[in-house]
Amino acid sequence: MEIDVTRPNKLYRYSEKKFLDRSLILGEFRLRPASDYTAIEKDIARQDNELVRTHKSPASSVTIENIRTGERAQPIGDVVYRSETRTNYLTICFSKQWDEKLLEVFPDTDACLIIHNVDEFCERVHFAVEKALPQWAGMDAPIVYFGSSKLGA
């Protein structure tokens, strides 16, 4: 399985100006446990179960086969797949694009920090986190909304 982890040309961090000022001036960024996102109140855009992903296939595209008998059955409704990770992980999210609408979608968001040298930024984040958490293994990967990811949940 091949997964494209090519870094984009720019990253955009939408948040409150007071936090982005700390990021810009102090280099401070907050990594958050993925499980925290289910508890976010009053923020539907960020309220997700990041440890579970579901995906649907239409019944017409799925055939179920009993491998012992070879008997086949056609589902009568959509088939839902569930991918779950039982290990919590730390995350920080950025966008690959500027979108003024995101300032309205995320509550209390009034600013956007633009990262121009993405490679340098990512390497610095990895270095800082590895120094603080020696057993940590980091990955830069795109988030997939409303679909399936090759990485699973």
C-alpha positions, 0 to 999 in steps of 0.5 A: 500500500502506497500512501502519499505524504507529500507536504503541501506548499503552505499550511494554514492554522485557523484559531484564535489570534491569542493562540496564534500569536503565541505560535508565531512569537514563541513557537508554541503549538499544542498537540491534542489527544485524538480522543479529545475531539469527541468532547468538544462542545459548541463546535460541530465542525471540530467535534469528531470521533477521531478514533473511529471511521465508517465508510459505506458501499452501496448494496449493488457494489457488494457481494457476500460469499460464504467461503465454505459453501461458495453460496453468494448473497446480495445485501439489501441495503448499504454495507457499512465498514468500521475502522477503529484504532484502539490507541490514542494519538496526539494530533495537530491540524492544519489546512492546505488552503486558505478559506475565509469561510473557515473563520466563520465555521470554527467558533472563536476563530478570528485569525489564520497563521500561514506556514510558508516553509512547510518542510522546515516547520514540520521538521522542527515540530518532529524534533521538538516532540521527539525531544519531549516524548522519546518513544513518539513516532510522528507522521505528516498525513492528510486528513480524509473527511467523509471518506476512507483513508488508506491509514484507516481510522 
